[in-house]
Amino acid sequence: MKAKLLSILSALLLFLFINACDKSPHYTTTEFYLMGTIVSVSLPDADAKLAGELNTFIKMLSDTVWNDSKKISTTSGAVQINEFTYRLLEKAPQYERLSNGSFNIAIGTLTSLYGFPEGPFRTPATSEIKLALELIKTRKVELHVANESFFANGNGLNVDLGGFAKGSIVDEGVRFLRDKGLKNFIINAGGDLYAAGMKSENTAWSTAIASPDKKKEYIAKLMLSNRALATSGSYERNFTDTSGNDVSHIFDAKLGAIEGSYKSVSVVADTA
């Protein structure tokens, strides 16, 4: 009996010793569905309760951008919008210039003809595509501020901020958690990811880029600390048209739907 008791005590002391030496922090990962994708957040166990607050915060921003975009796209004339949406609209011309016109927030004027983002999907007539591209080319979203209120006029365009709103919302989520005092965490919104701080004292966060061809396989692994990784792939949302061609959700505002181009593109930067 004494030998058994001593064995139990020895095992207990060994367990306590190992755990005392293990200084690696432990994290709780929480997932929720927002912005049309799975949002995953890994927080230190002691701060795991903040995942719920982050969920509410991200949902508020997401709903705001979605509702404002819908108002702009369906209303004739100027509509009042939230300042956050206004700031996104302000950035859009810069991205359009950097891409030589391929990136344009008015792309919804074209993509909606195909049924994106949610379907039902179809291939529009050539005349429809031509008209949409002409509208995108000749019309702009107008912005103005009056009495501390923010307004936008879509001029008949269908505005889609999905190309960069999700990343901007992730950045706001990072700011939200840092304001709560957190230094080490990850937010991943369906490919728009930010890794804050370090996973442990000497180890950065390990992230991977999914293979566009094989599910559950990866084509690259990266170690990140206070950096963002954003990936967009044609495999995420697409359909096969009546001719058997794959049409993805990634469009060129100058040319129309991209076929036979890149399958996946990833960018590492300071912000999502």
Secondary structure as the mmCIF struct_conf table of DSSP 4:
data_model
#
loop_
_struct_conf.conf_type_id
_struct_conf.id
_struct_conf.beg_label_comp_id
_struct_conf.beg_label_asym_id
_struct_conf.beg_label_seq_id
_struct_conf.end_label_comp_id
_struct_conf.end_label_asym_id
_struct_conf.end_label_seq_id
HELX_RH_AL_P HELX_RH_AL_P1 LYS A 2 CYS A 21
STRN STRN1 TYR A 27 LEU A 34
TURN_TY1_P TURN_TY1_P1 MET A 35 GLY A 36
STRN STRN2 THR A 37 PRO A 44
HELX_RH_3T_P HELX_RH_3T_P1 ASP A 45 ASP A 47
TURN_TY1_P TURN_TY1_P2 ALA A 48 LYS A 49
HELX_RH_AL_P HELX_RH_AL_P2 LEU A 50 THR A 74
BEND BEND1 THR A 75 GLY A 77
STRN STRN3 ALA A 78 ILE A 81
HELX_RH_AL_P HELX_RH_AL_P3 GLU A 83 LEU A 98
TURN_TY1_P TURN_TY1_P3 SER A 99 GLY A 101
BEND BEND2 SER A 102 SER A 102
HELX_RH_3T_P HELX_RH_3T_P2 ILE A 105 ILE A 107
HELX_RH_AL_P HELX_RH_AL_P4 GLY A 108 TYR A 114
TURN_TY1_P TURN_TY1_P4 GLY A 115 GLU A 118
HELX_RH_AL_P HELX_RH_AL_P5 THR A 126 THR A 138
STRN STRN4 GLU A 142 ALA A 146
TURN_TY1_P TURN_TY1_P5 ASN A 147 GLU A 148
STRN STRN5 SER A 149 ASN A 153
TURN_TY1_P TURN_TY1_P6 ASN A 155 GLY A 156
TURN_TY1_P TURN_TY1_P7 GLY A 162 PHE A 164
HELX_RH_AL_P HELX_RH_AL_P6 ALA A 165 ASP A 179
TURN_TY1_P TURN_TY1_P8 LYS A 180 GLY A 181
BEND BEND3 ASN A 184 ASN A 184
STRN STRN6 PHE A 185 ALA A 189
TURN_TY1_P TURN_TY1_P9 GLY A 190 GLY A 191
STRN STRN7 ASP A 192 ALA A 196
BEND BEND4 GLY A 197 GLY A 197
BEND BEND5 LYS A 199 LYS A 199
STRN STRN8 SER A 200 SER A 200
TURN_TY1_P TURN_TY1_P10 GLU A 201 ASN A 202
STRN STRN9 THR A 203 THR A 203
STRN STRN10 TRP A 205 ALA A 210
BEND BEND6 PRO A 212 LYS A 214
TURN_TY1_P TURN_TY1_P11 LYS A 215 LYS A 216
STRN STRN11 TYR A 218 LEU A 224
BEND BEND7 SER A 225 ASN A 226
STRN STRN12 ARG A 227 GLY A 233
TURN_TY1_P TURN_TY1_P12 SER A 234 TYR A 235
BEND BEND8 GLU A 236 ARG A 237
STRN STRN13 ASN A 238 THR A 240
TURN_TY1_P TURN_TY1_P13 THR A 242 SER A 243
BEND BEND9 GLY A 244 GLY A 244
STRN STRN14 ASP A 246 SER A 248
BEND BEND10 HIS A 249 HIS A 249
STRN STRN15 PHE A 251 ASP A 252
TURN_TY1_P TURN_TY1_P14 ALA A 253 LEU A 255
STRN STRN16 GLY A 256 ALA A 257
BEND BEND11 GLY A 260 SER A 261
BEND BEND12 LYS A 263 LYS A 263
STRN STRN17 SER A 264 ALA A 269
BEND BEND13 ASP A 270 ASP A 270
#
